[in-house]
Amino acid sequence: MTTLTQVHPAATQSTPRDAILEVREVTKAFGGHHAVDACSFMVGRGTITGLIGPNGAGKSTLLNIIGGALPATSGAIHLDGQPISGLRPHHLLARGLARTFQVPRPIPSMTVLENLVLAGQEQIGERLWNAWWRPGRVGQQENEIVDQAIEVLAYVNLLHLRDAYAANLSGGQKKLLEFARTLMVRPRLVLLDEPAAGVNRTLMRQLAGYIEEQCHEHGVTYLIVEHDMDLVARLCDPVVVMAQGQRLFEGPFDEVRRDQAVLDAYLGGQVG
């Protein structure tokens, strides 16, 4: 593969001590094509980090590898200093890593409330012997999870739709529901895949406000793959730019805006 320009010398990078996520020389090959090619970067704890680049740059593939949906061909990924390469999504959830998808994936035949309750973690009622021998504790926990789900729905202004089937929600409401599901697991790191896709500006500002609040007031770290540069400019610092499967640039968004090589060659002039 062609070696791209090195990271901008003025770029600010996390150190292992303050990094919650480390991507180390990760490669994903499909036959002879390297969708991700020896890509490395870190996500600082308590940041909202943007991951941007042109279509086909490898962003979503890399997000799928980090989130456990795809295995890497080579390389390593560490969460809080611990290796997580090859772990399945439910194991990553247990470690505090949650994700959303560009196309939301609620269970359409379940209500909004039921979708959130299903996302509740460590439900002891899932083990048959607990239902037999600890029915009181099972019922108590179920009530606690329902209460948590109602609180989350109120937070994202979906409480009035608690009994609506997820299939009947608008695209924007499904995005909010998917974001709400991440809150049910009390995550430390959330991977957001195109949160602005298919969402009107009013709802996008609402979702952006939730992301900022969860990060700055509750310490949740976000890694966001996004094409909407207005949203990236508002939320993300730092920004990692990918092109041809590699990291091209890492630093503040203002430097992305001023780097003409990045704009012309890899972002098609859409930032500026």
N, C-alpha and C positions, 0 to 999 in steps of 0.2 A: 504494500500500500504506500501511496505517496505521503511523505512526512509533511505535515502542515506547519505553518508558522508557530514558533514557540509562544508560550504564554506571555502576554504583555508585561514588560518589566515593571510597570507601575501597579500591576494587579496585586490585590491583597488576598492572601490565602490563609486558611486556618492551619493551625499546627495540630499534631496528633492529640495534644493535651486537651484542647478545647473543641475538638471535632467530635460530633456525635456519629457521623457516617464517614467512612473512608472507602473510596473506590480505587482499587490498586490494579493498574494494568489490565483492566477487564477487556476481554475480546469475546465476540460472538460471531462465529462463522456459520454461514448457511452455504454448504458446498464450498465453492471458491470465493464467495463474496463475504467480506468482513463488514457486517452491519455495525458492529462496534469494534474498534481497532486499538487495543492497548490504551484504553481511556483511563485516566486517573484524575481524581479531584477529591476534595473534602467538603463536608457540609458542617459549618460551625454550629455549635449548640446555641439554641435560642435565636437563630436567624430565619429569615424567609429567603431562601436561595432560589434564584431562577435558573432554569436549564433551557436554553433557547438555541435556535439554529434553523436552517432551511429544512424543507421537507426532505426526508431521506437521510438526515444527518445521523440518525441512530438514537434519538432521544427517547422515544417510546420503547424501543427495544431495550435500552439500558434501564429504563424505569421498570420494565417487566422482569429484568434480571434481578434488580435490587429487591423488588417486591415478591420474588419467589415464583413468578409465573413461568420463567424461562431459566434454564441452566446456562451458565457461562461456559464458553469453550475453554477459557483459561482466565487467570487472574483471581483476585480475592476481594471480598467485601467484608468490612468490619462495622459492627454497630456497637458503640460504646466500648471499643477496643476488643470486642469478641467476634470471632469469625461467624458469619451467617450465610456464606455461600452454600447454595444447595438446599437451604431450609425452605419448607413449604409455607404458603401464606398464613395458615393457621398457627404455625409455630412462630412466625414473625409477629403476628398479632399478640401472642402471649409475651413477647419481648418488648412490646410497645411500638411496633411499626405498623401503621395502617396506610391504606391507599384508597384513592378513588379512581374512576375510569372516565375516559373522554365521553363514552356513552354510558350513562348510569345503568346499574344492574340491580334494581330492587326486585323483589319477588312480586310479580304483578297480581297474583291471586290473593295476596295478603294485604291487610290494611297498613296504613302508614305506621300506626302504633305497633302492630305486630312485626313489621320490618325492623323497627328499632329494638323491640324486646328480643328478637332473634339475635341481634348483634351483642347483647349482653354477654359478658365474659364469665368463664368459670361457673357455669350454671350446674349446680350439683344434682339437679333433677334429671340431667341427661344420663346419669348412672342409675340403672334400674334398682340396685340395692338401696340407694338413698331414698327412692320413692317408697320402698317397702319399710325400711327401718327408721327413716328420719323424715316422715311426711310433714311434720310441723316446721322443721328447718327449711325444707324444700318450698313450702308455701310462703314462708316468711321471705325467703330470697326472691321468689317470683314477684311478690308485692314490692320489694325494694327495687327490682329491675323495672317494673312498670312505672313506679314513681320517678325513677331516673329518666326513663324514656319520655314521660310527660314533661319533666323539667327541660329536657333537651328540645322537645318540640316547641315548647313555649319560647325558648331562647331563639330559635330560628324562625319564629312566626309561622309555624305549621300546625299549631295545636288545634285550630279550627278544622283541620283535615285529618284528625287522628283516626277517624273511622272510615275514611275514603280508601278505596282500593288503589294501590300504587299504580296500577295500569291506567287509571283515570287522571293522573296528575299531568300537568303541563311539563314540558322539557325543563324549564327553570325550576319548578317545584321538585322534580326528580333530582336535580343537581343539589338542591338544598337538603333533600332527604339523604342523599349519599354522603354529604358533608356531615349531617347529623349522626349518621351511623359511625363515622370515625370518632365522634365525641363520646359515644357509648363505651368505647374501649379505653378511654382516658389515655390517649397515645402520647408518646414522647417525640415521635417523628412521623409526619404524614407526607406521603407522596401524592401530589395532586396532578392528574393528567388532564390538561386543557380545561380548567374550571370555567373559562369564559365561553367555551364553545356552545352555541345555541342558547345563550342566556342574554336577555335584554339588559340594557345599560343600568336600569334602576335596580334590578335584581343582582347584577354584577357588583354594583357598589355596596349592596347589602352583604353579599358573600365576602367581598374584600374586607369589609369592616369586621366580620366575624374572624377572618384569618388573622388580621392584625391584633385583635383583642386576645385571641387564644395564644398568639405568640408572645406579645409584649406583657400581658397580665398573667398568663398561666404557664409560660415557659415551653409551649409546644413549638417544635422546630418543623419547618416546612421546606420541602423541595418541590418546586412547581415547574412542570413542563407547560409552556404557554407560547402562543403565537401573537396574542394581543399585547402589543408593546406598551399601550397605555397602562394596562394592568401591571405589566412587569415594572414599568417606571414607578408606579405608585408603591408596589409591594416589595420588590426584590432588591436586596443588597446582601451579598454580592450576586453577580450573574456569571454563569458558566456558559460559554458559547461552544457548541459542537458543530463540526463539519466533517463529512466523510468518515464518520465514526470515531473521530478523535476530538480531544479537547483543543480548541483553537485559542481561547481567551478566557481569563478569569479575573474579574474585578468589578468595580462599581459600574452601574448602568450608565452613568454620565460618560465614562470612558468608552463604553460600547458605542454611544452616540457619536463620539468624536473619532472613532477609529474607521477611517474610510475604507481600508482593506476589508474589514469585517462587514461593513455595510454593503459595499459593492459586490464582493465575491460570495458572501454567504447569507446575507439577509435581504438581498435584492433591493436595498434602499428603503425597506419598510420601517426602519428605525430612524428617527431624526426629527 
